[in-house]
Structure formats: C-alpha cells, structure tokens
Amino acid sequence: MSKTRKVLIPVILILGLIQFIPHEIETVVVDETAKFTTDNIEVQSILDKACMDCHSSQTTYPWYGNITPVNYWLEGHVKEGREHLNFSEWNSYPLEDQKHVAKEIVEVVGKKEMPMLFYWLIHWDAKLTDAERTTLTEYFKTI
C-alpha cells in the first residue's frame, strides 16, 4: 500500500466517524425589544445580507454547518462575531457602547475588513458594493 493510502484511509475513516458525535447548535431566544431596528430599509437590507449571520442571534447556518469539524469552526466564528457585536442585543447596550460599536462599524466596513473574505466567497450576495459600504458607514456615523 502506498504512503498516500496509508495516510488517506485513516483520515477518511476518522472524518466519517466523527460525524456520529452529537453536536447541537445553541438556540438563542431573541428579546425583540433588544434587537437593532431601523426605519432605513436599505441599511436593514444590507445588514441582513452581510452581517446578521455572524453578528446576531438569528444565524442561519448553511447545510455544511452540519459537517464536523466545519460546524465547530463556523460556531467559533459566529461566537467571536457576537462577542464584538450582537445586533440582537443592540438596545441593551449602553448608549456609549452603541456609539463605540458604531465607530468600529464605520472603520471596519470602510476598510473593507467586513464582511470577511471567507464569508462572502461562499455567500456571494454578502459582498458589499462601494455604494452599500457608503450607505452603512454614513448611517452609523449618525449614531
């Protein structure tokens, strides 16, 4: 048996077996009064398509989110995103924190650091145009 097969077969077997390890995605109850809301339909639409999967408690996991170890990787990114900003808890943030987070949004969106490359490579509609970036940054400058 070749060296490649000696390595590849155990790796495939291990990846297959770990699929049977139970893994449940945490379900979070969202307090509707704490959610970020805006009357600006364009801003809300941009946030929904490019931000909410990682920065809210209303994450929609893709089909590959059920595959171990991808599910752990995705969950880690979502957890980290929520730690930085969770739009589902926006109204529970003190006003000074909201202003601070708004400045960070302006910075990372303006520098094209968000949404992250790996996210919009898989979710093509999440890639923001320059006009959408401007819309978001101008909106969050007003907070």
Secondary structure, DSSP 8 states (H G I E B T S, - for coil): --HHHHHHHHHHHHHHHGGGS----------TTTS---S-HHHHHHHHHHTTTTSSS-----GGGGSTTHHHHHHHHHHHHHHH--GGGGGGS-HHHHHHHHHHHHHHHHTT-SS-HHHHHHSGGGS--HHHHHHHHHHHHT-
